[in-house]
């Protein structure tokens, strides 16, 4: 499914989002302030976390471009809590399904 950031800093269409696919791949769209960037890779679920392993990205020169993994904690309400800083998205930001 697709999860959207609860950030109020950006307009609809520029909100960071994470899509987790059934084949265990993901696409994370991140707001880079000057446009949108993309991170892609694979993920696994370990207990109450999704661990995303980045295989490619278009966020060169932005906060988070050095990351190899992105952990999200699965909350009781089903939302995902980001555990890293990535450009606009910050550690402890929540992502909700619509």
Order of alpha helices (4+ residues) and beta strands (2+ residues): beta-beta-beta-beta-beta-beta-beta-beta
